[in-house]
């Protein structure tokens, strides 16, 4: 066996969102578990193992094959830590870590986060503020719960991510259709959490997220994310912003709520991504995810605060000290340009850096000729993006709005 120690990374995700993370980890020796030969990842990894059909269905129904592949790998290389940045691989990654005796949330704790109904029950038992909820197995049950809670309500699958299948219902009739959407998304996703839908009280207010580093049960917030959501009744995330001087980062009540939630779920080590609503009566927990934030959020944290969440996650996965260090004080934000109708995507204009001095990056997220459909027929109809950074949050938002206004979309509507 080689004396070199490797960080085992399970899955990658799209290049646009994940290349920056792999670049952050390039100082480590990375061994990648993937379902196909690496392309852009090759620059950042020392080796890889291809596991065909490594996806949500494979992980949830055939974990034994994955564990066998890892055992074989561990006979030839020294695995120092195991990490994933993908929600669908979280439970499997923790199973691998448990198998190898390495740090992680632990498989049971990962399931506390992945199964949203289980999350709700554990937080309720601990007295952590959250929406009223109930699990519905039929559309009729969902409608009855909606009448009990009072509309609007939110319906969601128990175990997906990216707001897929999450929909608001404003009436009993809407609730039955929303149940169909959420339950259908669950059936198409991780089968272990399939069937039925979670029905939750809708709470008004801005939505935020807080990413935290947890070491031996000690929680430290890394950054606060302000969210921009797409049009109702769906909850697709259309943009995020991070400000180094966000007052919520030092809000004692919010931090205590986060600590209580993490304790209730059994989280003692790792990086987490907690989503909350800021209601008129105070913050409430929407969900707790046992991994680093997705989208461009880790990149925004680097731009605004000089904070490298991916490196912190890697160090914790390897059982190493992971101080939350910030080296900048600014603001950064990104916006996703979505399709506004079904159709064929032809292209999108990109803003000129010369005309937008705070622009950090922009790009296209779909190939020309791609058919796009809006929820509930399809999700993530993302066409392009823009990322900006500026000294203040106000300047950042103004720069971002100007950049997005300079991104015309060419889409041929469906007939």
N, C-alpha and C positions, 0 to 999 in steps of 0.2 A: 504493500500500500504506500502511496505517495505521502511524504511528510507534510505536504502543503495542506492547509485547511481551507475548506470551501463553504461559501454561503449557498445553500440550495434555494433557488427561487422557483416557485411553482406558477407557471403561466406568465404571460406578459401583458396582454391587452394591446390596443392600437398604438402604433408608433407615435402619433401626434400627442397623445396624453402620457405615454410611458417612457419615451426616449430620455427625457430629462431625468427621470428617476434612475434609469440604468446608468446614465452618465454620472449621477451622484455616487453610485455604488462601484464605479469603475476602479477605485483603489483597492477593492476586495477581489478575491478570486471567486467568481460566480459560476455555479453549475446550474444550468437551466433545465427544468422539466417542461416540455412543450409538446404539442400535438403535431408539429411539422418542423422541417428543417429551418433553423433560424435564417433570417435575411438581415435586416438592419440590426438585429441583436448581436450579431457576430462580433462587432467592434467592442462590445462590452462584456462578453462572457468568455470564460476559459474553456468551457466544454458544455455539452448538452446531451440529454437523453430524450429521444422521441417516443412518446407514448400515444399510439393512435387513438383517436376519439377521446382525447383528454378534454372533456367538456362537462357541463353540469350533470348530464345524465350519467356519464362514465363515473364521475366522482361519487355521486349519490347512490348508485346501484352496484358498483363493482370496485369498491375501495380495496378489496383484497388484491386485485391485480396491481393497483398503484403501489400498495405497500410492498408487494413482492419485488417490484422493479426498484424501489428504493433500497430494500435490503441488499439486493444484488449490487447496486451502485455503491453502497456503504462498504462493501468488501474490497473495493478498489480505490476509493478516495475517502479522505477524512472529512466528514460533514460536521461543520462547526455550528451551524445555525440553519433554520428553515423559515422561509418568509414568503408571503404572497401579498400582492397589491390588488387582487381580484376577489370580489365578494364570493363568486361561485366556488372558489377554491379554498375558502377560509377553513371550513370544517376539516377537509382533507389534509390541509397543511398542518393543522393542529394534531390530527391523527398521526401524521408522519413524525412530528416533533415528539409526541408521546412515545411512539415506537422507538425512537432513537435516544430518548432521555434528554431532550434538548428543551430550552425555554420556549414557552408559547403561552397563549391564553389557556390552553388545554382544550381537548375536544368537547367536553361537556360545557365549558364556558362559551366556546364558540357557538354551540347550538343555542345557548341562552340568548345570544345576540342575533343569530340567524333566524330563529323562529320567533316572529314578532308577537305571536300570542303568548309564548313562554316569557318573552321579555316583559310584556304587559303584566302578567300574573306576578312575576318576581318583584317588579317595581311597586305594584299595588301592595304586596305583603310588607314591603319596606316603607310604605307611606310616601313614596316619591311622587310628586305632582305630575299627572299625565292626563290625557283625555279619557273620558268614559269609553269602555270598549266591550265588545262581545263577539264571539265567533259564530258565524252563520254557515250552515251546511247547505241551505237552499235559499232561493230567492225570496220565498215566503218568510223564512226566518229573518232574513236581512231586512225586509220591509217592516216586520213587526218590531225589530230592534230600532230601526229608524224612527218609528212612531213613538217608541218609548223614550228615546234620547231627545227627540225633537230635531227637525231638519234645520240646516244641512248636516249631513254626515259624510264621512269619508270611508270608502271601501278600498281594501288593499289585499294583495296576496300575502301569505305569511312569510315567504322566504326569498323574494326577489330583491333587485336593487335598481338604481337608476330611475326610480319613480314609475317603472313599468307596471301597468295595470292599476295604478292608484288613481281614483276618480272620485269627485264630489257628487253627491246626490242631494237635490233640494226638495224632493217630494217622494212620496211612496212609489209612484210610477218610476221616477228616476232611480230609486234605490234598486228596484228589480233589474233594470237595465245595467246599472253600475255593478251589481253582483255578477251578472253574466260576464262583464268585461274583466273584473278582477279574477273570477274563478277561471276564465279561459286563459288569462295570462299565467296563472299558477299552474295549470295543466301543461302549458307549453314550456314551463321553466323547470326549476329543481323539483323533481317528482316527490322527494321526501317531504316537501312542504306543500304539496299540491292538494287540491280539493278544498272547496269552501272559500270563505273570505273573512277577513277581519273587518268589523264595522266599528268605526270610531266617531265620537263626538267631534264635530268641526270646531276649531277654536281660531278666532280671527287674530291677526297680528303678523308682524314681519317674521320670516323664518331665518334662523341662523344655524351655524354649526360650530362646534368647538373641537379641535383635534388636541388630544392629550397624550402625554407620555406617562406610563405607569411603571414604576420600578418597585418590586417587593411591596406592592400595595400602596405606594406613595404616588399620588396623582399630581401632575403639573401641567396646566394648560400651555399649549404651544402657540396657538393663534385662534382668533375668532373669524369666522367666515360669514359675511353678509350675502344672502342669496337673492337672486332675481328669478322669479318663477314665470313660466309661460302662462298662456291664457287658460282660464277655467273652462271645463270642469276638471282638467288634468293638471298634474303637478310637475311637469317636466322642467328641469332646471335650465334656465336660459343664460345664466351668468353668475359670477361670484366676485366679491371684492374682499381684500384684506388691508387693514390699516394698522400700522405698528402702534398707534396711540389709541386704539379702540378702548373705550372705558370699560367695556364688559370683560376685558382680559384681566382686570383686577377687581371685579365685582365679587365681594365675599359671599353673598347669598347664592349667586350662580355657581361659583366654584364649590360651595358646600353641596349644592344639588347634584353636581357632577360626581363628587366623591360618594355621595349616598347611592347614586345609581350604579356606579362601578362596583361598590361593595356589594350591593344587592345581587348583581349579576355574577359576582365571583371573580372579577377581573383583577389580577395581581401583577401582571407584567405584559408589556406590549404597547402598541400605539393604537388609539381608538379615535373614532369619528362619531360624535354625538350630535344629533339634529334636534333643534328645539324651536318652539314658537314663543314669541314675546307677546303674551296676551296682556290686556289691560290689568289683569290680576297678578301678573308676574309670569316668569318663564315656566314652560311645561316641556317635558321630554317627549319627543316624537319617536325616536329610536336611537339605539346605540349600536354602532358597527365596530367590529373588532379588527379594524385595519385602517391604514392611512386613507385620507380623503382621495376621491377620484377626480376626474376632469383635469383642469389645469391648476387646481388648488395648490398642490405642493410647489409648483413653479411660482405662483403668486406669493407664497410665503417666503421664498428665496428673494424675490424682487423687493418686497416690502420690508422684510425684517432680516434678511440674510440668514434665515433659519432653514436648515436642511432636514426636513422631516423623514426623508427616505433613509438617510444615514443614521438618524436616531433609531428608526425602526429596525435597521440592520444590526446595530450594536445591541439593542435589547434582545433580538432574536438569538444573538450569540452569547448572551449572558454577560455582556460587558457594560461598564458604566456609560450612561448616555445623558450628559448634561444638555439642558435646553439652552442653547446659546444664540443670541441675536446680535447681529453686527450692523444693522441698518435701521433707519426710522423713516419710513415713507409709506406709500400706498400703491397698491397694484390691483388691477381688475381685468376680467375678461368677459366677453359677451359671445354667445353662440347665435348665429343666424340660422333660423329654422325656416323650412318651407311653410308657406301659409295656405297651401292647397295641395291636393294630390296632383302628381304630374311627373314629367320627365325633366330631370335636372340637366341643364346644359352648361352652366358655369356661373361663377360669381366674380364680380370685380373686387380687387384687393386695394386697400388704401395705400397711397404712396408715403414712404417714410419721410420724404422731403416735405410733404404737406402736413404731416402729423408727427411733430418732434417727440412726443411722449410714447409713440407706438413702439412696442417691443417686438411684436411678431403678428403676422396674420397668415391665413392659409385657407385652403379648401379641404373639406372633410369628405367629399364624395367625388367619385369619378364622373365625368360627363357621360350622359346617357343612362344614368342610374334612375330607376323608377322609385319615387318616394310616395309614401302614404302616411296620412296623419292618424293620430289616435282616434278610435281604438283599433283601427284596421292595422296600423303599424306604429312603431315608436322610434324615437331618436332620428327623426328626419332632419339631421344636422347638415347644413350645407357649408358653412365656413365659420371662422372665428377671428377675433382680434384681441390682442393682449396689450395693455398699456401700463405704464408705471409713472408716478409723479410724486412730488414732495408731499402733497396733501390729498385727502380724500376728495375734496371738491374739484380740484384740478384734474384728478384722475377720472372722475365721472364725466366731466365736461369733455376731456380728451377722448374717452371711450365712445361717448355719444357721437362725436364728430367723426370718428373713424368708422363706426358702424353705418352712419349715414352715407359714407362714401364706399359702400359695398353693394352695388346693384346686383340683383338676382335675375338670372335668365332661366326661367322654368316654363315648359310647355304644359298647360293644364290638361288633365285627363278629360276625355270626352264623356 
